[in-house]
Amino acid sequence: MPDASPLEAEVAKLIVHTLYLKIDPAQIQPEQPLFGEGLGLDSIDALELSLVISQSYGYQIRSDDPETVATFASLRSLCQSIEKNRTK
Amino acid sequence: MNTAALLGSYHPENALAWQDGRPITYSRFLSEVAALADRLPESPTVINLAEDRYRFLVGFAAALIRGQTTLLLPSRAPRALAQIARVYGSSYCLADGQETGKGLPVVQIPVGGWSAAPNPKVPHIPLDHPAVVAFTSGSTGSPRPHPKTWGSLVSIARSTGARLGLKASDHATVVATVPHQHMYGLEASIMLPIQHGMAFHVGRPLFPEDVRVALAEVPSPRMLVTTPLHVMACVTARTPLPQVEFILSATAPLSVSSAKQAETLFETSVYEVYGFTEAGSLATRRTVAGETWHVLDGIALHQESDRYLLQAPYLPEPIQFPDLVSLQGPHRFVLHGRGTDLVNIGGHRGSLADLNHKLSAIEGVRDGTFFLPDDTGTSVTRLMAFVVAPGKSVDQILSALREVIDPAFLPRPLHVVSNLPRNATGKLTREALLGLMHELHGKDRHGD
């Protein structure tokens, strides 16, 4: 993951650890889709991820926020939303 | 002809649904239902794909009036609709957005533009009308239909409401995190409200913050219809929920400690409802009061050799429990876990035999099996799969699986192996699969 920012590397680790994915966090490409065909995550994962993101960064994810679909599109967009909304 | 009213209580100007913070009244609902019923095509069966809970109900009620049966799709897999369409070829779909009918005609449930019918009458539906057909996955790869009469849906809604002490005069509002195209969702977020003069929120909140916002959009008293996953998410996030009278949880058992935390944190009472597709909801418990389940009025349990059966006036014959239970007389029981073939991933139930059947049916797959490892802790434990498929890549097999199984059951990970550790009789033991898992995960463990 040579083009990943420090936050992206950190959140990639968080995703892998939270969801017990059997992959190396460095394998997650920042622009790769997290859901469906990409990493294959689903709404159960979204719920679990939202909890650790709120605990780690104080960002409460909401799905009626028009940005949420974009938020979960990729590791990069997720990190951009965290950066924008984080309180810790 | 014996009938039951579509609505258990009718106060025309009361709210039935809350959409974007605005109420939709019971009288407007009846007008919309009557107008849609006139426009529905002739067909015995309909697949209602509406995402909005209120518009789903308008379509469901219009179909009931026309004597049509609503088919509940067996899973969220893309092929599920096509599979049902093959069997029920004369069906059409009801939709409220961009849903496609996979070859079946689609009728849109219109939004707005209604002229209110003067003094609409509450329709009565024959008790023996097959209102819905729910499906279980069976073990052969094809979904097995379970017709539900209108009488059974009404009876379950009324006995559940009686157990929870719901009164029409309270005019409580349900917020539900569960889909309405599913037996529990239909029973608890549609039938329960309309049979008790209640209201519901049209949405389906996912994240704890969504749940808080949805609850805040509706008046008190409130009832949250949800699953253990969402209860635990709200507890973990310590979401400042508005006052909720009840939390009703189903689809998987909630632990007593989680229920205690939720009751303390949200100053509420947590109830669970237990049921399965073949029988519908059949028992409740106040989780903090202990592990015993109390069956709904009219239901009786008995044992025949090693089988546990339940009877209800609306069931044509006794039905066997798919889960392991022990009886405490005819009206109480304790759950001891799932039957060996059943899996429950984040509230989605499936049959391992059915999943294995679908895996083996994929072109190029010679042998394969799903496997549920032991719990990994707080996270939802996922299935994994071992597949023998020379020349096929993991991605190719996953793409094919994604078409035919519910996303919750997609294996994590899927391992392509040269052969499965079958014993002399061709069986795959849990020990052998655990051994294979440790061997594979030891090999590609990443250094973190």
Interface residues (C-beta under 8 A of the other chain):
Chain A: K13 V16 T18 L19 Y20 L21 K22 I23 D24 P25 G36 E37 G40 D42 S43 I44 A46 L47 E48 S50 L51 S54 Q55 Q60 I61 R62 S63 D64
Chain B: G203 P205 L206 F207 P208 E209 D210 V213 L229 H230 A233 T236 A237 I345 G346 T376 S379 V380 R382 L398 S399 R402 P407 A408 L410 R412 P413 H441 D444 H446 D448
